[in-house]
């Protein structure tokens, strides 16, 4: 964001971020920092700037949760989105924020796939009961994304939700917290289930079973682990690169002079060999 003749001018990057936020309904401060490649301090600065211009708002819904940012009406108009402003509630923050990180995982590690968010799926649709949280298009097919995270969801309610989505879409990808995984597999044995928990204070992208030309995160982490030096190899490399130590230099001792009351003294000269 820059200033021109005293007026704040948004950059193209600001518009792209506001469009992403508008499509997903919200993002958290750690997610905004991840998307910009900057620190959370910079993300908070962006939130303040957008609030002052009226393009976004932010709020902390719980003591344990992060600050949430969403686009306002002017922000949605600026991003050329047809949606109306919806202030998020604390009941949906976990699930919507988890969908954000699933989208980030798709865009980063599976460039052959495309992500259709819930707001786009539900726009202009009256019956939203059977809609998934998002749609992932890959290999000429569609995967209906169902995200189950921190909700207090009884098994019968989870079964109803999965069954309603299954009636409309043949293939399901369920990203669920570990405590829901067994229940999901009992409900639909054919669904692809990913055990993953959304963490409020840091971005932890899930590993999705999707094809793509990009390198999966598992292989990337393996290469990083292989390239990282072990304590033994690190110590050996440091020993070979460390320059040879020079012998310590002898320091001359300063003595007090005894003539004329001179307390400063002079440097004592070493005795010469006979």
Buried (B, 14 or more C-beta within 10 A) or exposed (E): BEEEEEEEEBEEEBBEBBBBBBBBBBBBBBBBBBBEEEEBEEBBEBBEBBBEBEBBBBEEBEEEBBBBBBBBEBBBBBBEBEBEEEEBEEEBBBBBBBBBBBBBBBBEBBEEBEBBBBBBBEEEEEEEEBBBBBBBBBEEEBBBBBBBBBBEBEEEEBBEBBEBBBEEBEBBBBBBBEEBBEBBBEBBEEBBBBBBBBEBEEBEBBBBEBEBEEEBBEEEEEEEEEEEEEEEEEEEEEEEEEEEEEEEEEEEEEEEEEEEEEEEEEEEEEEEEE
